[in-house]
Amino acid sequence: MKQKINLLIGFSAVVLIALMAIQYYLVKTTYEYKVEQFHTEVKEKIAKITNDFTDLDSTVMNSKDIYYKRLLDNYIQNKNYKSQLKSNLLANPYRDVLTELLRRKINLEFPKNKIDFAVVTNKFIVFNSAQKSDTIFSEKPVIGNILYGNLASLDDAFSVRNYVGTTDGTSNYKLLTEETLFVSVKNWEQIILQRMATILILSILSMVILISLFVIAIRALIKQKKVSDVKTDFINNITHELKTPLTTLSVSTKILERKEVKENEAIMNSVIETISRQNIRLQNIVDQVMNNSLGFEEIELQKEKVKPNLLVKTILDDFHLAYPNVEIQSELSTLELNSLLDKFHLTTAITNVLENAVKYGCQNITIKTDIRKDQFTISIQDDGIGIPKNKQPLLFEKFYRVEQGNLHTVKGLGLGLYYVDQIIKAHKGSIKVVSDLGKGALFTISIPSV
């Protein structure tokens, strides 16, 4: 059973992880599509602004062509000028003017978004129809090769388009330039996420539901396993408890069938007394199962006015007579009042806690009582073997008994503390336990005093 449940849990976890991976892939794919779609929209709008910058300002663009022609002529006249050509190109005199003109047009097209841009030069090639072309430089787009614009970095920017132009020089020389326009939209991730809001909400919601169902199913399986283990344990325990009296009754019955026993009145009476005792024991076991397994809603309390401290003192006196070897220390509250309590059930509940401590190796018990804010509190501290942390939530469940390894070293049906919990709940109170393995346990019972 345990192996099957572990296998089912493992398989379910693998399926859940696979579904989460598929969901992640779908969201990631959708995100990438939305990013590409957004870039396309920006590119289309930028294309409406200008195709080759000639419509920005004809005067400025003519000055740009003149400046490029001058650079070309300087190179033709002096080949050593090649080393200075790039720096002179980047230090162009029209940088600020073109930056401002293009910024205005972009702001008009994108009134709700802040967009930074940069025009970067990639290639600068001189060629002549009769000679081999000379590449002045050809580099990948970097922010250091910016001609104009207000971008400080290309990290979050994307290219909108490339511009290729030619400028005529003297002696059939021409200058070929390639420039790339990069743009960066501020808070573009937020824009994409807003467009994906519905998809993200549905994805998160579906994953939460899926994980919740997985957790509920696993908890149900674990609970079912625990119930199955408890039932099996209870059957084993009740079988063990019933076996001794039934065996004794069987033997006694056979003894009664003997002729010499029938003729001996003393032996006959002894056997009959044995049968009577075992019959009473069987009846007690059945009554214990029937009565102690009731839920607190089914328990009918017979409340009467009781002085709680006096009741506790009486319980301790009786307990000391039954267990004289257990050292008991009491610190009872100096306050006293009359409370409506079921004297019989409450006595049995407190006695069960004390006897349970003795069963698990306790030699010393300290009991304290207190009355605060209409609450009567009983604290029972023992020095027994203690209770593991992972076992404490199960301590008050029906038929549950704390085990050591795979063995139950203490006999019982696992109804004692369950009965205590139900009696305290029937009084509208609560019981808590604090314990560490090897350090004993502290049971705290709180009951309304009115």
C-alpha positions in Angstrom: 0.0 0.0 0.0 2.7 2.4 1.0 4.8 1.6 -2.1 1.8 2.1 -4.4 1.0 5.5 -2.8 4.6 6.6 -3.0 4.7 5.6 -6.7 1.4 7.4 -7.4 2.7 10.5 -5.7 5.9 10.4 -7.6 4.1 9.9 -10.9 1.7 12.8 -10.1 4.6 15.1 -9.3 6.3 14.3 -12.6 3.0 15.0 -14.5 2.6 18.3 -12.6 6.2 19.3 -13.4 5.6 18.4 -17.1 2.4 20.5 -17.2 4.1 23.4 -15.5 7.0 23.2 -18.1 4.4 23.2 -21.0 2.6 26.2 -19.4 6.0 28.0 -19.1 6.8 27.3 -22.7 3.5 28.5 -23.9 3.7 31.7 -21.9 7.3 32.3 -23.0 6.4 31.7 -26.6 3.5 34.2 -26.3 5.8 36.7 -24.7 8.3 36.4 -27.5 5.5 36.8 -30.0 4.2 39.9 -28.3 7.7 41.4 -28.2 8.2 40.8 -31.9 4.7 42.2 -32.6 5.5 45.3 -30.5 8.8 45.8 -32.4 7.0 45.5 -35.7 4.5 48.2 -34.7 7.3 50.5 -33.7 9.2 49.9 -36.9 6.1 50.6 -39.0 5.5 53.9 -37.2 9.2 54.9 -37.5 9.0 54.2 -41.2 6.2 56.7 -41.5 8.4 59.4 -40.0 11.1 59.2 -42.5 12.5 56.9 -45.1 16.0 58.3 -45.6 16.1 61.4 -43.4 15.9 63.8 -46.4 12.5 65.1 -45.3 13.8 66.1 -41.9 15.4 69.3 -43.1 16.7 69.6 -46.6 19.2 72.3 -45.6 20.7 70.1 -42.9 20.7 67.0 -45.1 22.5 69.0 -47.9 25.1 70.1 -45.3 25.5 66.4 -44.4 26.2 65.4 -48.0 28.7 68.3 -48.4 30.4 67.2 -45.2 30.7 63.6 -46.4 32.0 64.8 -49.8 34.7 66.9 -48.0 35.8 63.8 -46.0 36.0 61.8 -49.2 38.1 64.5 -51.0 40.4 64.7 -48.1 41.0 61.0 -48.3 41.5 61.0 -52.1 44.1 63.8 -51.7 45.9 62.2 -48.8 45.7 58.5 -48.1 47.2 59.1 -44.6 43.9 60.8 -43.7 42.3 57.4 -43.4 43.2 57.1 -39.7 41.4 60.4 -39.0 38.4 59.9 -41.2 36.4 57.9 -38.7 36.9 60.3 -35.8 36.0 63.3 -38.0 32.9 61.4 -39.3 31.7 60.8 -35.7 32.4 64.4 -34.7 30.0 65.7 -37.3 28.7 69.3 -37.0 25.1 68.3 -37.6 24.7 65.9 -34.7 22.7 68.1 -32.4 20.4 69.5 -35.1 19.4 66.1 -36.5 19.0 64.7 -33.0 16.5 67.4 -32.1 14.6 67.2 -35.5 14.2 63.4 -35.3 13.3 63.5 -31.6 10.4 65.9 -32.3 9.0 63.7 -35.1 9.2 60.6 -32.9 7.5 62.3 -30.0 4.7 63.3 -32.3 4.3 59.7 -33.5 4.6 58.2 -30.0 2.9 60.8 -27.7 2.3 58.2 -24.9 5.8 56.6 -24.9 9.2 57.9 -24.2 11.5 56.7 -27.0 15.3 57.1 -27.2 17.1 56.6 -30.4 20.5 56.5 -32.0 21.8 56.4 -35.6 25.0 54.4 -35.7 27.4 54.1 -38.6 28.5 50.6 -39.6 30.4 51.0 -42.9 32.4 53.6 -44.6 33.7 52.4 -48.0 35.5 54.4 -50.8 35.3 52.9 -54.3 36.2 53.8 -57.9 35.0 52.1 -61.0 38.5 51.5 -62.2 40.1 50.5 -58.9 39.5 48.2 -56.0 37.2 49.6 -53.3 38.8 50.6 -50.0 36.9 49.8 -46.8 37.7 52.6 -44.3 35.9 50.6 -41.6 33.2 48.0 -41.2 32.1 47.2 -37.7 29.2 45.7 -35.9 26.8 48.3 -34.5 28.2 49.8 -31.2 27.1 52.8 -29.3 30.6 54.3 -29.8 29.9 54.8 -33.5 26.8 57.0 -32.9 26.3 59.8 -35.4 23.4 61.4 -33.6 20.7 60.5 -31.2 20.2 60.4 -27.4 20.7 56.7 -26.6 23.4 55.9 -24.0 23.5 52.2 -24.7 22.3 49.6 -27.2 21.6 47.0 -24.5 17.8 47.5 -24.4 17.5 48.9 -27.9 16.5 47.1 -31.2 17.3 48.0 -34.8 14.5 49.6 -36.8 16.1 49.7 -40.2 19.4 50.2 -42.1 20.1 53.2 -44.3 22.6 52.9 -47.2 23.7 56.1 -49.0 26.3 57.1 -51.6 28.1 60.4 -52.0 29.9 61.5 -55.2 33.5 62.8 -55.0 36.1 64.0 -57.5 37.7 61.7 -60.1 34.8 59.2 -60.2 35.3 58.4 -56.5 32.2 57.5 -54.5 31.6 57.1 -50.8 29.3 54.3 -49.6 27.9 54.6 -46.1 25.7 52.3 -44.0 23.8 53.5 -41.0 21.4 51.8 -38.6 18.7 53.4 -36.6 18.2 51.9 -33.0 15.3 52.8 -30.7 14.6 52.0 -27.1 11.1 52.3 -25.7 11.0 53.1 -22.0 9.1 50.6 -19.8 8.6 48.3 -22.9 8.5 45.3 -20.6 5.5 46.8 -18.7 3.7 47.4 -22.0 4.2 43.8 -23.1 3.0 42.5 -19.7 -0.1 44.7 -19.9 -0.9 43.2 -23.3 -0.4 39.7 -21.8 -2.4 40.5 -18.6 -5.3 38.2 -19.5 -3.0 35.3 -20.6 -0.9 35.7 -17.5 -3.8 35.8 -15.1 -5.4 32.7 -16.7 -2.1 30.9 -16.6 -1.4 31.7 -13.0 -4.9 30.9 -12.0 -4.8 27.5 -13.8 -1.5 26.7 -12.2 -2.7 27.6 -8.8 -5.8 25.4 -9.3 -3.7 22.6 -10.6 -1.2 22.7 -7.7 -4.1 23.0 -5.2 -5.8 20.0 -6.7 -2.5 18.1 -6.6 -1.9 19.0 -2.9 -5.5 18.1 -2.0 -5.2 14.8 -3.8 -1.9 14.0 -2.1 -3.2 15.0 1.3 -6.2 12.8 0.7 -4.0 9.8 -0.3 -1.8 10.3 2.8 -4.8 10.7 5.0 -6.3 7.5 3.5 -3.1 5.7 4.2 -3.0 6.9 7.8 -6.6 5.8 8.3 -5.8 2.5 6.8 -2.7 2.1 9.1 -4.8 3.2 12.2 -7.5 0.7 11.4 -5.0 -2.1 10.9 -3.3 -1.2 14.1 -6.6 -1.0 16.0 -7.7 -4.4 14.7 -4.3 -5.9 15.8 -4.7 -4.2 19.2 -8.3 -5.2 19.8 -7.5 -8.8 18.7 -4.6 -8.9 21.2 -6.8 -7.5 24.0 -9.6 -10.0 23.3 -7.4 -13.0 22.8 -6.4 -13.4 26.5 -9.9 -13.4 28.1 -11.3 -15.5 25.3 -8.6 -18.1 25.7 -9.1 -18.1 29.4 -12.9 -18.6 28.9 -12.2 -21.4 26.5 -9.9 -23.2 28.9 -12.2 -22.6 31.8 -15.2 -24.1 29.9 -13.2 -27.3 29.2 -12.2 -27.5 32.8 -15.8 -27.4 33.9 -16.5 -30.4 31.6 -14.2 -32.6 33.7 -15.9 -35.0 36.2 -13.4 -34.4 39.0 -14.0 -30.6 38.8 -17.8 -31.1 39.0 -17.4 -33.1 42.1 -15.0 -30.6 43.8 -17.0 -27.5 44.9 -14.0 -25.4 45.7 -12.4 -25.9 42.3 -15.8 -25.4 40.7 -16.3 -22.1 42.4 -12.7 -20.9 41.5 -13.3 -21.7 37.8 -16.7 -19.9 37.9 -15.0 -16.8 39.4 -12.4 -16.9 36.7 -15.1 -17.0 34.0 -16.9 -14.2 35.7 -13.8 -12.0 35.9 -13.0 -12.6 32.2 -16.5 -11.9 31.2 -16.4 -8.6 33.1 -13.0 -7.9 31.3 -14.6 -8.5 27.9 -17.5 -6.3 28.8 -15.1 -3.5 29.9 -13.2 -3.7 26.6 -16.4 -3.5 24.6 -17.7 -0.6 26.7 -14.3 1.2 26.3 -14.6 1.0 22.5 -18.2 2.0 22.5 -18.0 4.9 24.9 -14.6 6.3 24.4 -15.0 6.5 20.6 -17.9 8.9 20.8 -17.4 12.4 19.2 -17.8 15.4 21.5 -21.1 16.3 19.8 -22.6 12.9 20.9 -21.4 13.2 24.5 -24.2 14.2 26.9 -22.6 16.1 29.8 -24.2 16.0 33.3 -22.9 19.4 34.5 -23.0 20.4 38.2 -21.4 23.1 40.3 -17.8 21.9 41.0 -14.8 23.6 42.6 -12.1 22.8 40.0 -9.1 23.0 42.4 -10.8 20.6 44.8 -11.6 18.3 42.0 -8.0 18.2 40.8 -6.8 17.6 44.4 -9.2 14.6 44.7 -8.0 13.2 41.3 -4.3 13.5 42.5 -5.0 11.8 45.8 -6.7 8.8 44.0 -3.9 8.7 41.4 -1.2 8.6 44.1 -2.9 5.7 45.7 -2.9 3.8 42.4 0.7 4.8 41.5 2.6 5.3 44.7 6.0 5.2 43.0 5.3 8.3 40.9 6.4 11.6 42.4 3.6 14.2 42.1 4.1 18.0 42.7 1.1 20.3 42.6 0.8 24.1 42.5 -2.9 24.8 42.7 -4.3 28.3 42.2 -5.2 30.2 45.4 -8.4 31.4 43.7 -11.4 29.2 43.9 -14.8 29.4 42.3 -17.7 27.2 41.4 -17.8 26.0 37.7 -20.4 24.0 35.8 -18.5 20.8 34.9 -19.2 17.2 34.3 -17.4 15.8 37.3 -17.3 12.1 36.1 -16.1 12.8 32.5 -13.6 15.5 33.5 -12.1 13.2 36.2 -11.7 10.4 33.7 -10.1 12.7 31.1 -7.5 14.1 33.6 -6.8 10.6 34.9 -6.2 9.4 31.3 -3.6 12.1 30.8 -1.8 11.1 34.0 -2.0 7.4 33.3 -0.7 8.0 29.7 2.3 9.7 31.2 3.1 6.7 33.4 2.7 4.3 30.5 5.5 6.2 28.6 8.1 6.1 31.4 7.2 9.1 33.6 8.5 9.1 37.2 7.7 12.7 38.1 4.6 14.8 37.4 4.0 18.5 38.1 0.5 19.9 38.0 -0.4 23.5 38.0 -3.8 25.2 37.9 -4.7 28.8 37.2 -7.8 30.9 36.7 -7.7 33.8 34.4 -10.3 35.7 32.3 -13.0 33.1 33.0 -10.7 30.3 32.0 -9.6 27.4 34.2 -6.3 26.0 33.1 -4.6 22.7 34.1 -1.0 22.1 33.2 0.4 18.6 33.4 4.2 18.3 33.0 5.8 14.9 32.9 9.4 13.6 32.5 8.5 10.7 30.2 10.1 9.7 26.9 8.4 12.7 25.1 6.6 12.8 21.8 8.3 13.5 18.4 7.3 16.7 16.7 5.9 15.0 13.6 3.6 12.8 15.8 2.1 15.5 17.9 -0.6 16.6 15.4 -1.9 13.0 15.4 -1.9 12.5 19.1 -5.6 13.1 19.7 -6.8 11.1 16.7 -9.0 8.1 17.2 -7.1 4.8 17.6 -3.7 6.5 17.2 -0.8 5.4 19.4 2.7 6.8 19.3 5.1 4.1 18.0 8.8 3.6 18.5 10.3 2.4 15.2 7.8 -0.1 13.8 6.8 -1.4 17.3 4.2 -0.4 19.8 5.8 -1.1 23.2 2.7 0.1 25.2 -0.5 -1.8 25.1 -3.8 0.0 24.5 -6.5 0.8 21.9 -5.4 4.4 21.1 -8.7 5.8 22.6 -7.4 7.5 25.8 -6.2 10.8 24.5 -8.9 10.9 21.8 -11.5 10.6 24.6 -9.7 13.4 26.6 -9.8 15.7 23.5 -13.6 15.0 23.0 -14.4 15.6 26.7 -12.6 18.9 26.7 -14.2 20.0 23.4 -17.6 19.0 24.9 -16.8 21.5 27.7 -16.0 24.1 24.9 -12.4 24.0 26.0 -9.1 23.1 24.4 -6.1 20.9 25.0 -2.6 21.5 23.7 0.7 19.5 24.0 4.3 20.8 23.9 7.0 18.1 23.8 10.5 17.1 22.7 11.7 13.6 22.3 13.5 12.5 25.5 12.3 15.6 27.4 8.8 14.7 28.5 5.6 16.4 27.6 3.4 19.3 28.8 -0.3 19.0 28.4 -2.3 22.2 28.9 -6.1 22.0 29.4 -8.2 25.1 29.2 -11.9 25.1 30.1 -14.4 28.0 30.5 -15.0 28.5 34.2 -18.5 29.8 33.8 
